[in-house]
């Protein structure tokens, strides 16, 4: 967790994720994948990476020609958009529908970040049916060990 908070580390992780998604898109037929129904998800740092994909313009390494990244949904456990990577200018395309489940007592990814992400998506015109935040009372950082 310490490394990911450092400058550039989240950007690097997002570029790696974009490279992986592009590999899936490029090989979709081979693996029987419908590229119009690609969802990304993660927990904690992985949820932050998934939520922030639409906000980093760089594409990462690998073969970029003709393999656009357009995920159709984002699901996160204890996630948020990483605020230090969001430009002043809204993304070129609207973010994918977003659903985050967050504990109200999370001490690693503070709940106000999830609430700010929800409000930010709303300000970009993502309607409430495609922008969901579920706050779990008396829950810490998800996933919980009891799950």
PyMOL commands that place a pseudoatom at each C-alpha (Angstrom):
pseudoatom trace, name=CA, resn=UNK, resi=1, chain=A, elem=C, hetatm=0, pos=[0.000, 0.000, 0.000]
pseudoatom trace, name=CA, resn=UNK, resi=2, chain=A, elem=C, hetatm=0, pos=[2.849, 2.432, 0.764]
pseudoatom trace, name=CA, resn=UNK, resi=3, chain=A, elem=C, hetatm=0, pos=[4.284, 2.106, -2.761]
pseudoatom trace, name=CA, resn=UNK, resi=4, chain=A, elem=C, hetatm=0, pos=[0.961, 2.768, -4.479]
pseudoatom trace, name=CA, resn=UNK, resi=5, chain=A, elem=C, hetatm=0, pos=[0.524, 6.070, -2.658]
pseudoatom trace, name=CA, resn=UNK, resi=6, chain=A, elem=C, hetatm=0, pos=[3.790, 7.388, -4.081]
pseudoatom trace, name=CA, resn=UNK, resi=7, chain=A, elem=C, hetatm=0, pos=[3.785, 9.761, -7.034]
pseudoatom trace, name=CA, resn=UNK, resi=8, chain=A, elem=C, hetatm=0, pos=[3.505, 7.860, -10.301]
pseudoatom trace, name=CA, resn=UNK, resi=9, chain=A, elem=C, hetatm=0, pos=[2.852, 4.437, -8.810]
pseudoatom trace, name=CA, resn=UNK, resi=10, chain=A, elem=C, hetatm=0, pos=[-0.909, 4.558, -9.381]
pseudoatom trace, name=CA, resn=UNK, resi=11, chain=A, elem=C, hetatm=0, pos=[-0.362, 5.880, -12.904]
pseudoatom trace, name=CA, resn=UNK, resi=12, chain=A, elem=C, hetatm=0, pos=[2.044, 2.991, -13.590]
pseudoatom trace, name=CA, resn=UNK, resi=13, chain=A, elem=C, hetatm=0, pos=[-0.462, 0.469, -12.226]
pseudoatom trace, name=CA, resn=UNK, resi=14, chain=A, elem=C, hetatm=0, pos=[-3.232, 1.973, -14.387]
pseudoatom trace, name=CA, resn=UNK, resi=15, chain=A, elem=C, hetatm=0, pos=[-1.035, 1.784, -17.487]
pseudoatom trace, name=CA, resn=UNK, resi=16, chain=A, elem=C, hetatm=0, pos=[-0.302, -1.882, -16.667]
pseudoatom trace, name=CA, resn=UNK, resi=17, chain=A, elem=C, hetatm=0, pos=[-4.050, -2.519, -16.324]
pseudoatom trace, name=CA, resn=UNK, resi=18, chain=A, elem=C, hetatm=0, pos=[-4.690, -0.842, -19.684]
pseudoatom trace, name=CA, resn=UNK, resi=19, chain=A, elem=C, hetatm=0, pos=[-2.020, -3.045, -21.274]
pseudoatom trace, name=CA, resn=UNK, resi=20, chain=A, elem=C, hetatm=0, pos=[-3.718, -6.136, -19.811]
pseudoatom trace, name=CA, resn=UNK, resi=21, chain=A, elem=C, hetatm=0, pos=[-7.157, -5.038, -21.013]
pseudoatom trace, name=CA, resn=UNK, resi=22, chain=A, elem=C, hetatm=0, pos=[-5.773, -4.376, -24.494]
pseudoatom trace, name=CA, resn=UNK, resi=23, chain=A, elem=C, hetatm=0, pos=[-4.338, -7.922, -24.524]
pseudoatom trace, name=CA, resn=UNK, resi=24, chain=A, elem=C, hetatm=0, pos=[-7.815, -9.267, -23.706]
pseudoatom trace, name=CA, resn=UNK, resi=25, chain=A, elem=C, hetatm=0, pos=[-9.400, -7.121, -26.448]
pseudoatom trace, name=CA, resn=UNK, resi=26, chain=A, elem=C, hetatm=0, pos=[-6.781, -8.154, -28.990]
pseudoatom trace, name=CA, resn=UNK, resi=27, chain=A, elem=C, hetatm=0, pos=[-7.340, -11.853, -28.158]
pseudoatom trace, name=CA, resn=UNK, resi=28, chain=A, elem=C, hetatm=0, pos=[-11.100, -11.672, -27.566]
pseudoatom trace, name=CA, resn=UNK, resi=29, chain=A, elem=C, hetatm=0, pos=[-12.049, -14.015, -30.377]
pseudoatom trace, name=CA, resn=UNK, resi=30, chain=A, elem=C, hetatm=0, pos=[-9.473, -16.565, -29.272]
pseudoatom trace, name=CA, resn=UNK, resi=31, chain=A, elem=C, hetatm=0, pos=[-10.872, -16.580, -25.701]
pseudoatom trace, name=CA, resn=UNK, resi=32, chain=A, elem=C, hetatm=0, pos=[-14.551, -16.137, -26.630]
pseudoatom trace, name=CA, resn=UNK, resi=33, chain=A, elem=C, hetatm=0, pos=[-14.877, -12.694, -25.031]
pseudoatom trace, name=CA, resn=UNK, resi=34, chain=A, elem=C, hetatm=0, pos=[-17.492, -10.093, -25.965]
pseudoatom trace, name=CA, resn=UNK, resi=35, chain=A, elem=C, hetatm=0, pos=[-15.554, -6.798, -25.907]
pseudoatom trace, name=CA, resn=UNK, resi=36, chain=A, elem=C, hetatm=0, pos=[-18.810, -4.861, -25.579]
pseudoatom trace, name=CA, resn=UNK, resi=37, chain=A, elem=C, hetatm=0, pos=[-19.292, -6.417, -22.153]
pseudoatom trace, name=CA, resn=UNK, resi=38, chain=A, elem=C, hetatm=0, pos=[-15.900, -5.961, -20.497]
pseudoatom trace, name=CA, resn=UNK, resi=39, chain=A, elem=C, hetatm=0, pos=[-16.070, -5.063, -16.808]
pseudoatom trace, name=CA, resn=UNK, resi=40, chain=A, elem=C, hetatm=0, pos=[-13.183, -4.295, -14.502]
pseudoatom trace, name=CA, resn=UNK, resi=41, chain=A, elem=C, hetatm=0, pos=[-13.197, -4.709, -10.753]
pseudoatom trace, name=CA, resn=UNK, resi=42, chain=A, elem=C, hetatm=0, pos=[-10.883, -4.658, -7.814]
pseudoatom trace, name=CA, resn=UNK, resi=43, chain=A, elem=C, hetatm=0, pos=[-10.622, -4.198, -4.094]
pseudoatom trace, name=CA, resn=UNK, resi=44, chain=A, elem=C, hetatm=0, pos=[-8.687, -1.468, -2.327]
pseudoatom trace, name=CA, resn=UNK, resi=45, chain=A, elem=C, hetatm=0, pos=[-5.832, -0.344, -4.625]
pseudoatom trace, name=CA, resn=UNK, resi=46, chain=A, elem=C, hetatm=0, pos=[-7.283, -2.535, -7.396]
pseudoatom trace, name=CA, resn=UNK, resi=47, chain=A, elem=C, hetatm=0, pos=[-10.638, -0.755, -7.057]
pseudoatom trace, name=CA, resn=UNK, resi=48, chain=A, elem=C, hetatm=0, pos=[-8.892, 2.617, -7.255]
pseudoatom trace, name=CA, resn=UNK, resi=49, chain=A, elem=C, hetatm=0, pos=[-7.087, 1.497, -10.415]
pseudoatom trace, name=CA, resn=UNK, resi=50, chain=A, elem=C, hetatm=0, pos=[-10.324, 0.206, -11.977]
pseudoatom trace, name=CA, resn=UNK, resi=51, chain=A, elem=C, hetatm=0, pos=[-12.214, 3.414, -11.131]
pseudoatom trace, name=CA, resn=UNK, resi=52, chain=A, elem=C, hetatm=0, pos=[-9.459, 5.687, -12.447]
pseudoatom trace, name=CA, resn=UNK, resi=53, chain=A, elem=C, hetatm=0, pos=[-8.891, 3.939, -15.831]
pseudoatom trace, name=CA, resn=UNK, resi=54, chain=A, elem=C, hetatm=0, pos=[-11.075, 6.443, -17.706]
pseudoatom trace, name=CA, resn=UNK, resi=55, chain=A, elem=C, hetatm=0, pos=[-9.176, 9.416, -16.310]
pseudoatom trace, name=CA, resn=UNK, resi=56, chain=A, elem=C, hetatm=0, pos=[-5.627, 8.605, -17.457]
pseudoatom trace, name=CA, resn=UNK, resi=57, chain=A, elem=C, hetatm=0, pos=[-5.124, 9.418, -21.123]
pseudoatom trace, name=CA, resn=UNK, resi=58, chain=A, elem=C, hetatm=0, pos=[-1.888, 7.509, -21.673]
pseudoatom trace, name=CA, resn=UNK, resi=59, chain=A, elem=C, hetatm=0, pos=[-2.387, 3.987, -22.954]
pseudoatom trace, name=CA, resn=UNK, resi=60, chain=A, elem=C, hetatm=0, pos=[0.541, 2.043, -21.499]
pseudoatom trace, name=CA, resn=UNK, resi=61, chain=A, elem=C, hetatm=0, pos=[2.825, -0.414, -23.257]
pseudoatom trace, name=CA, resn=UNK, resi=62, chain=A, elem=C, hetatm=0, pos=[2.117, -2.997, -25.897]
pseudoatom trace, name=CA, resn=UNK, resi=63, chain=A, elem=C, hetatm=0, pos=[0.258, -3.040, -29.195]
pseudoatom trace, name=CA, resn=UNK, resi=64, chain=A, elem=C, hetatm=0, pos=[-2.138, -0.064, -29.179]
pseudoatom trace, name=CA, resn=UNK, resi=65, chain=A, elem=C, hetatm=0, pos=[-3.142, -0.081, -32.847]
pseudoatom trace, name=CA, resn=UNK, resi=66, chain=A, elem=C, hetatm=0, pos=[-6.875, -0.745, -33.196]
pseudoatom trace, name=CA, resn=UNK, resi=67, chain=A, elem=C, hetatm=0, pos=[-7.378, -2.078, -29.665]
pseudoatom trace, name=CA, resn=UNK, resi=68, chain=A, elem=C, hetatm=0, pos=[-9.277, 0.632, -27.822]
pseudoatom trace, name=CA, resn=UNK, resi=69, chain=A, elem=C, hetatm=0, pos=[-10.065, 0.233, -24.168]
pseudoatom trace, name=CA, resn=UNK, resi=70, chain=A, elem=C, hetatm=0, pos=[-13.746, 0.752, -23.432]
pseudoatom trace, name=CA, resn=UNK, resi=71, chain=A, elem=C, hetatm=0, pos=[-14.792, -1.101, -20.320]
pseudoatom trace, name=CA, resn=UNK, resi=72, chain=A, elem=C, hetatm=0, pos=[-18.550, -1.337, -19.873]
pseudoatom trace, name=CA, resn=UNK, resi=73, chain=A, elem=C, hetatm=0, pos=[-18.659, -1.361, -16.059]
pseudoatom trace, name=CA, resn=UNK, resi=74, chain=A, elem=C, hetatm=0, pos=[-16.487, -0.820, -12.983]
pseudoatom trace, name=CA, resn=UNK, resi=75, chain=A, elem=C, hetatm=0, pos=[-17.048, -2.556, -9.650]
pseudoatom trace, name=CA, resn=UNK, resi=76, chain=A, elem=C, hetatm=0, pos=[-15.034, -1.762, -6.554]
pseudoatom trace, name=CA, resn=UNK, resi=77, chain=A, elem=C, hetatm=0, pos=[-14.684, -2.805, -2.940]
pseudoatom trace, name=CA, resn=UNK, resi=78, chain=A, elem=C, hetatm=0, pos=[-13.271, 0.110, -0.940]
pseudoatom trace, name=CA, resn=UNK, resi=79, chain=A, elem=C, hetatm=0, pos=[-12.435, 2.069, -4.067]
pseudoatom trace, name=CA, resn=UNK, resi=80, chain=A, elem=C, hetatm=0, pos=[-12.484, 5.614, -5.390]
pseudoatom trace, name=CA, resn=UNK, resi=81, chain=A, elem=C, hetatm=0, pos=[-11.104, 7.638, -8.258]
pseudoatom trace, name=CA, resn=UNK, resi=82, chain=A, elem=C, hetatm=0, pos=[-7.536, 8.570, -7.343]
pseudoatom trace, name=CA, resn=UNK, resi=83, chain=A, elem=C, hetatm=0, pos=[-7.953, 12.370, -7.162]
pseudoatom trace, name=CA, resn=UNK, resi=84, chain=A, elem=C, hetatm=0, pos=[-4.353, 13.226, -8.045]
pseudoatom trace, name=CA, resn=UNK, resi=85, chain=A, elem=C, hetatm=0, pos=[-4.760, 11.718, -11.533]
pseudoatom trace, name=CA, resn=UNK, resi=86, chain=A, elem=C, hetatm=0, pos=[-7.961, 13.504, -12.507]
pseudoatom trace, name=CA, resn=UNK, resi=87, chain=A, elem=C, hetatm=0, pos=[-7.371, 16.347, -14.959]
pseudoatom trace, name=CA, resn=UNK, resi=88, chain=A, elem=C, hetatm=0, pos=[-9.268, 19.625, -14.775]
pseudoatom trace, name=CA, resn=UNK, resi=89, chain=A, elem=C, hetatm=0, pos=[-10.791, 18.689, -18.130]
pseudoatom trace, name=CA, resn=UNK, resi=90, chain=A, elem=C, hetatm=0, pos=[-13.418, 15.890, -18.042]
pseudoatom trace, name=CA, resn=UNK, resi=91, chain=A, elem=C, hetatm=0, pos=[-12.480, 12.639, -19.829]
pseudoatom trace, name=CA, resn=UNK, resi=92, chain=A, elem=C, hetatm=0, pos=[-13.052, 12.445, -23.586]
pseudoatom trace, name=CA, resn=UNK, resi=93, chain=A, elem=C, hetatm=0, pos=[-15.724, 9.795, -23.098]
pseudoatom trace, name=CA, resn=UNK, resi=94, chain=A, elem=C, hetatm=0, pos=[-18.044, 9.385, -20.120]
pseudoatom trace, name=CA, resn=UNK, resi=95, chain=A, elem=C, hetatm=0, pos=[-16.820, 6.985, -17.457]
pseudoatom trace, name=CA, resn=UNK, resi=96, chain=A, elem=C, hetatm=0, pos=[-18.279, 3.491, -17.412]
pseudoatom trace, name=CA, resn=UNK, resi=97, chain=A, elem=C, hetatm=0, pos=[-21.123, 2.704, -15.003]
pseudoatom trace, name=CA, resn=UNK, resi=98, chain=A, elem=C, hetatm=0, pos=[-19.635, 2.532, -11.511]
pseudoatom trace, name=CA, resn=UNK, resi=99, chain=A, elem=C, hetatm=0, pos=[-20.577, 0.587, -8.373]
pseudoatom trace, name=CA, resn=UNK, resi=100, chain=A, elem=C, hetatm=0, pos=[-18.532, 0.794, -5.184]
pseudoatom trace, name=CA, resn=UNK, resi=101, chain=A, elem=C, hetatm=0, pos=[-19.157, -0.946, -1.867]
pseudoatom trace, name=CA, resn=UNK, resi=102, chain=A, elem=C, hetatm=0, pos=[-17.457, 0.856, 0.981]
pseudoatom trace, name=CA, resn=UNK, resi=103, chain=A, elem=C, hetatm=0, pos=[-17.305, 0.464, 4.775]
pseudoatom trace, name=CA, resn=UNK, resi=104, chain=A, elem=C, hetatm=0, pos=[-18.171, 3.595, 6.726]
pseudoatom trace, name=CA, resn=UNK, resi=105, chain=A, elem=C, hetatm=0, pos=[-15.272, 2.889, 9.125]
pseudoatom trace, name=CA, resn=UNK, resi=106, chain=A, elem=C, hetatm=0, pos=[-12.627, 2.251, 6.450]
pseudoatom trace, name=CA, resn=UNK, resi=107, chain=A, elem=C, hetatm=0, pos=[-9.304, 3.630, 7.696]
pseudoatom trace, name=CA, resn=UNK, resi=108, chain=A, elem=C, hetatm=0, pos=[-7.292, 2.800, 4.538]
pseudoatom trace, name=CA, resn=UNK, resi=109, chain=A, elem=C, hetatm=0, pos=[-9.417, 4.256, 1.736]
pseudoatom trace, name=CA, resn=UNK, resi=110, chain=A, elem=C, hetatm=0, pos=[-11.438, 6.833, 3.601]
pseudoatom trace, name=CA, resn=UNK, resi=111, chain=A, elem=C, hetatm=0, pos=[-15.191, 6.875, 2.888]
pseudoatom trace, name=CA, resn=UNK, resi=112, chain=A, elem=C, hetatm=0, pos=[-15.110, 10.558, 1.897]
pseudoatom trace, name=CA, resn=UNK, resi=113, chain=A, elem=C, hetatm=0, pos=[-13.066, 9.509, -1.183]
pseudoatom trace, name=CA, resn=UNK, resi=114, chain=A, elem=C, hetatm=0, pos=[-15.842, 7.134, -2.243]
pseudoatom trace, name=CA, resn=UNK, resi=115, chain=A, elem=C, hetatm=0, pos=[-18.462, 9.828, -1.629]
pseudoatom trace, name=CA, resn=UNK, resi=116, chain=A, elem=C, hetatm=0, pos=[-16.410, 12.366, -3.590]
pseudoatom trace, name=CA, resn=UNK, resi=117, chain=A, elem=C, hetatm=0, pos=[-16.095, 9.883, -6.482]
pseudoatom trace, name=CA, resn=UNK, resi=118, chain=A, elem=C, hetatm=0, pos=[-19.866, 9.383, -6.469]
pseudoatom trace, name=CA, resn=UNK, resi=119, chain=A, elem=C, hetatm=0, pos=[-20.446, 13.154, -6.583]
pseudoatom trace, name=CA, resn=UNK, resi=120, chain=A, elem=C, hetatm=0, pos=[-17.770, 13.634, -9.254]
pseudoatom trace, name=CA, resn=UNK, resi=121, chain=A, elem=C, hetatm=0, pos=[-19.351, 11.019, -11.542]
pseudoatom trace, name=CA, resn=UNK, resi=122, chain=A, elem=C, hetatm=0, pos=[-22.718, 12.707, -10.979]
pseudoatom trace, name=CA, resn=UNK, resi=123, chain=A, elem=C, hetatm=0, pos=[-21.174, 16.063, -11.996]
pseudoatom trace, name=CA, resn=UNK, resi=124, chain=A, elem=C, hetatm=0, pos=[-19.964, 14.419, -15.227]
pseudoatom trace, name=CA, resn=UNK, resi=125, chain=A, elem=C, hetatm=0, pos=[-23.552, 13.494, -16.070]
pseudoatom trace, name=CA, resn=UNK, resi=126, chain=A, elem=C, hetatm=0, pos=[-23.468, 9.824, -15.017]
pseudoatom trace, name=CA, resn=UNK, resi=127, chain=A, elem=C, hetatm=0, pos=[-27.038, 9.217, -13.867]
pseudoatom trace, name=CA, resn=UNK, resi=128, chain=A, elem=C, hetatm=0, pos=[-27.825, 7.546, -10.562]
pseudoatom trace, name=CA, resn=UNK, resi=129, chain=A, elem=C, hetatm=0, pos=[-28.754, 4.221, -12.189]
pseudoatom trace, name=CA, resn=UNK, resi=130, chain=A, elem=C, hetatm=0, pos=[-25.157, 3.959, -13.497]
pseudoatom trace, name=CA, resn=UNK, resi=131, chain=A, elem=C, hetatm=0, pos=[-23.384, 5.500, -10.516]
pseudoatom trace, name=CA, resn=UNK, resi=132, chain=A, elem=C, hetatm=0, pos=[-23.912, 3.595, -7.285]
pseudoatom trace, name=CA, resn=UNK, resi=133, chain=A, elem=C, hetatm=0, pos=[-22.302, 3.751, -3.877]
pseudoatom trace, name=CA, resn=UNK, resi=134, chain=A, elem=C, hetatm=0, pos=[-23.259, 1.321, -1.120]
pseudoatom trace, name=CA, resn=UNK, resi=135, chain=A, elem=C, hetatm=0, pos=[-21.982, 2.319, 2.318]
pseudoatom trace, name=CA, resn=UNK, resi=136, chain=A, elem=C, hetatm=0, pos=[-21.878, -0.598, 4.767]
pseudoatom trace, name=CA, resn=UNK, resi=137, chain=A, elem=C, hetatm=0, pos=[-22.487, 0.546, 8.374]
pseudoatom trace, name=CA, resn=UNK, resi=138, chain=A, elem=C, hetatm=0, pos=[-19.864, -0.423, 10.984]
pseudoatom trace, name=CA, resn=UNK, resi=139, chain=A, elem=C, hetatm=0, pos=[-17.640, -1.993, 8.313]
pseudoatom trace, name=CA, resn=UNK, resi=140, chain=A, elem=C, hetatm=0, pos=[-13.968, -1.290, 7.818]
pseudoatom trace, name=CA, resn=UNK, resi=141, chain=A, elem=C, hetatm=0, pos=[-11.831, -1.864, 4.761]
pseudoatom trace, name=CA, resn=UNK, resi=142, chain=A, elem=C, hetatm=0, pos=[-13.416, -4.359, 2.373]
pseudoatom trace, name=CA, resn=UNK, resi=143, chain=A, elem=C, hetatm=0, pos=[-13.366, -7.213, 1.703]
pseudoatom trace, name=CA, resn=UNK, resi=144, chain=A, elem=C, hetatm=0, pos=[-13.845, -8.180, 5.318]
pseudoatom trace, name=CA, resn=UNK, resi=145, chain=A, elem=C, hetatm=0, pos=[-11.977, -11.198, 6.612]
pseudoatom trace, name=CA, resn=UNK, resi=146, chain=A, elem=C, hetatm=0, pos=[-15.293, -12.791, 7.563]
pseudoatom trace, name=CA, resn=UNK, resi=147, chain=A, elem=C, hetatm=0, pos=[-16.321, -12.976, 3.894]
for i in range(1, 147): cmd.bond("trace and resi %d" % i, "trace and resi %d" % (i + 1))
show_as sticks, trace
zoom trace
